[in-house]
Amino acid sequence: MTHNRSRIVFTALCSLALAAYPLAAGAFGLDLVTKIMIYAIFALSLELLVGTTGLVCFGHAAFFGIGAYAAVLLSPASDPGALLWLLPASVGAAALFALVMGALSLRTQGVYFIMVTLAFAQMAYYIVHDTPLGGGTDGIYLSVKPALAIGGQTLLDLDQAGTIYGFTWACLVAVFGFLAVLLRSRFGRALAGIKANEQRMRATGYSTYPYKLAAFVISGGIAGLAGFLFGVKDGFVNPELMSWHLSGAVLIMIILGGLGHLRGALVGAFAFALLQEFFKSEALFGAFAKHWTLGLGLTIIASVALLPRGLVGVPGLWRQRLLGGPGSAGQADAADTPTEAADAR
């Protein structure tokens, strides 16, 4: 209970720190942290599949890109789009594509599942890359950013840096809270059981396919939300938002943070983005900064090798060394999700 309370306090303090960050941030910092929070939402969506359900999807960027493209393509050319219409439409478009992808790909397993999801994502990539729909390699611009207006009074103008930051923060908190409740529900425990032993779940009378498909659609919708925010923030989208590179990057985020933890997705997204900025710094690395991927890759390899439970497992390792009890690290870092609780039992 003490560890559970400390995690809740830590998460709440981080949330409050993010809420207060604009008070001390400059323009660059505000834009950077907004981008990282969007990636954190994206990472949370994949955590639902990989960390909770055990489905390694390598085409997750397709949902992100569809959400971003929908935000731009559905917006009016000269007037602010209605946020109450554009946001659900973008999330719905990504969820619909996830439904189609999941309905077919979930009939396969293992490496075949990974390859089928990658194939779907590549199809979406080439549709926007090679057709006028997505503007080809040049991408397309969002002329006027969405706004929330009621009775002619604008309540939220997402063209303002502070407003998009606050709205992204609110979405991040809402998604984290939604997933925390979902994973502690009967549905979440069923997903945990599927990850632990799908055959046993079937033997006990569960039809696992609908559960996995529902998780796939929810995950796709949340990724679409992240894509919508990204497209609105930058005011520009291009096919790279659907590339396999981005699918790989978000997978690295949740592994770096710690699989099976909602906190791990958040920590991993922030760590990955900040490491990118660190190794890109010409002030620190000079000419070597253009080879930033080498430094980032070596750091990630070292982190995975030395921290098998990810960054969220560091406190557990410290407690183990301080207390000297064998195996205490694994037990001390109690579950964020039903998957971890099942593993601990």
N, C-alpha and C positions, 0 to 999 in steps of 0.2 A: 504493500500500500504506500509505503514511503517513497519508493521509486516511481510508482504511478503518479503520486502527488507532485514529485519533483519534475517529472516530464510535463505534466499539465502546466505547472508554473513556468517552466522554461519556454514552452510553446506560447503561452500567453504573453510573456515578457518580449519574446521575439516579435509577436504580432503588434504589440504596443510600440516597440522600437521602430518597426516599419511604418506604422501609422504616424509617428512623430518625425520620421526622417525628413520630410519636405521642409520642416522648419529650419533645418541646418544645411540643406543640400543646395548645391548649385545646379545649373541647367544640365551639365553632363552627368552628374551623379543621379539626378532625378530620372533622366532617360535610361541610364544603365540599370538602376534598380527596378524600374518599370519593366524593362526587358527581362530581367532575371525572374521577376514574379510571374511573368507570362510563361517562361520556361518551367517554373515550378508547377504551375497548373498543368502544363503539358506532361511533366514528369509524374505528377499524381495520377493522371489518366492512364499512363502506362503501368504504373505500380499496381493498379487494380487488376491488370491482366497478368503481369509477370510475377510480382511479389505475392499476390493473393491467390490467383487462380492457377498459376504455373504455365501460362500460355505465352511463349516468347514470340511476340509479334515484331517482325522486321519491316513492316510497312506502315508504321504508325504516323509517319509524316504525311501520309495521304490525307488523313482526317484533319490534321493541322492546316495543311494547304487548302483543303476544300473550304474550311471555315474562313480562312483569310480571303480566298477568291470570292466566296459568296458575299462577304462584307463589301467588297469593291464592286462586283458586277451588279448587285442588287441595289446599290445606292444611286439616287438621282444624280444627274450630271451637273446640275447647277444649284441645287438646294440641299440642305442637310437632310439626311435620311432619318426616318423615325427609328430611334433606338429600340423601342418596344416591338418593332416589326423585324428589324434587321438582325438583332441578336438571336431571337428564337429561330429565324429562318436559317442563319448560318450554322447554328448548333444542329438544327434538324437536318440540313443537307449533309453534314458530316455523319450524323447518326444513321441516316438512310444508307449512305455508302457503306458504313460499318455493318449494317444489317445484311446487305448483299454480300459483302466480303466474308463476314462471319458465317453466314448460312452455308457457304460453299467450303471455306477453308477449315471450318471446325469439323468437317467430315474426315479430315486427315489428322495425323499426329506427328510429333517430333520434327525432324528436319523437313518433312514434306509440308507441314503446317507453316514453318518459317518461310519456305520458298514460295508457297502459294500467296501468303500475305505480301511478300516482296514483289511478286508478279503483279498483283492488283495495284500496289502503289506505283509501280513503274508504268502501268497502263494509264493511271491518272496523271502521272508526270508527263508522259508524251502527249496526252490530250491537250494540256495547256502549253506544252513546249512547241508542238508542231501544228497547232491550229490557231486561227484568229481569236478563238474564244478567250484564251488567256494572254493574248498579246505576244505569243512566242517568247523568244529569249529575252526580249526587252521588258517583258512584264507590263503591268498596267498600273495607272495611278488612281488614287482616290481623290477626286476633285474637291469635294466638301465632306468633312467628317460628320458622323451622325450626332444627333442631339436628342435629348429628352425634353419635349415641350408639352405643356398642358395648358389649354386655353390661351394659346398665343404667348405664354410665358415660358422662356427657356430655363429649365431646371438644371440640366447637365449639358455642357458643351464640351465634347470630347476633343475639340481642337486645342484646348488648353492643357498644357503639360501637367499642371497640378491636378486637374480634373481627371485626366486619363490615369494618372498615378493612383488617385483615391479610388477610382472605379475598379482598377485592376486589383488593388489591395482588397477591396470588398469581395470581388469575385474569388480571390485566392482563399480568403477566410471562409466563404460560403462553400466552396468546393471541398476544402479540408474538413469542415464540419459535416458536410453531407456524407463524405466517404467514411469518416469516423463512425457515424451513426449506422451507415449501411453495412459496414464490415462487422459490426457487433449485433446485427440483426440475424434472424434465421437464414436469410438469403446469404449474408456474408459468411456464416458458419458453414453453409453448404458449399460455398466456393472454397473455403479452407479445406473442407473434407475432400473435395475434388482434387485439389493440389496434393494433399497427403496420400490419397489412395483412391483413384477414380473407380477402380473395379469394385472395391468394398462399398463405395457409395451406391453403385448400381445394384449390388447384391442386397443392400438394405432397402431397395425400392425407389431410389431417386433416379429420375430421368435426367442425366447430367447435361445433355445437349442444350435444353432450354436455359439452364442456369448459365452455361458458358456463353451462349448467344446473347443473353441479356447483359452479362458483364461486358461482352465485346461492344454492344451497342452503347451502353452507358459510357464506356471508356472512349469510344469514338466521338460521342457528343461532347464530352469534357475537352477532348483534344480540339474539337471544332471551336469551342469557346475560346481556348488559348489562341487558335489561329485568327479568330475574329478580332481579338484584342491586339494581336501583333499587326494585322493588316491596318487597323484603325490607327494604331500608334505611329507606324511608319508612313502611312498614307501611300504605300506602294507594295505590290506583291509581284513575285516572279516564280518561275518553275522550281527554283532551288528550295522553296519551302516544302516541296513534295519529294525531294531527293532522298536516296537511301542514306546519304551522309547524315542528314538530320535525324533519321530513324536510329542510326547507330549512336549519334551523340546523346539522344535522350535515354537510350538504353544504358550508356556509360554513366549518365547522371544517377540513375537509381541504383546501379551497382556500386558506384563510388560512395553514395550516401548510406546504403545498406538495404538490401532486399528484404521485403516483409515488413517494412516500417513506413508509415506515412511520413513521419519526420525525416526518414532517410531520403525520400524524394525531394523534400524541401532543401535539406542540407546539401544533397548532391547537386541540385540545380545551382545553388549559390556557389558552391565550391568550384564546379566546372566552369561557370561563367567568370568568376573572379580569377581563376587560374589562367584562363584565356587572356584576360586583360593584363595580368601580371607578366606573362611571357611575351606579350606583344609590346611591352613598354620599351621604347628605344632609349629612354633615360636610364633604364637599368641594364639593358643588354646590348645596346648599341646596334651594330650591324647584325648581330645574332637574332635580333627580334624578328627578322623576316623568316626565320626558321622556328617560329614559336611552336609549331606542331610537334617538333622533336622534344622540346622541353615538357610540353603538356603530356605527350605520350609516355615519357619516362616517369613522370610524376604519378600518372594514373596506374602504370604497371607496378610501381613501388607501393602505392596505396593498397591495391588489390592483394599484392603478395604479403604485405605486413599487417593488413587489417581485413581479415576474411569476413568479418561482420560489418564492414563498412565504417564510415566515419561515426555513425551513431553508436557503434560498439566500443568506441574509445573509452568512455567513462567506465564501462564494464571491465575493460582490460586494466584500467587504473585501479579499480576496486579490488580486482583479483590480485594484483601485485602488492597492494597495500595490506590486504587482509591475509594474503598467502594461501587462500583456500582453493584447491583444485576444482576447476569447472564452475567457480562462482561467477565468472564473467557471463557465461551463457545464461545462468539462472537469474543473475542480478538484473540484467537488462530485460525486464519483463515485456510481455507482448503489447505491441501497438495494434495488432490485428489478430483475428481468431486463428490464423495460420500459425503464428508464433505460439499462441497458447496451446494449440494442439501439439506442436513440436515439443514444447516444454513438458507436457504431460507424457 
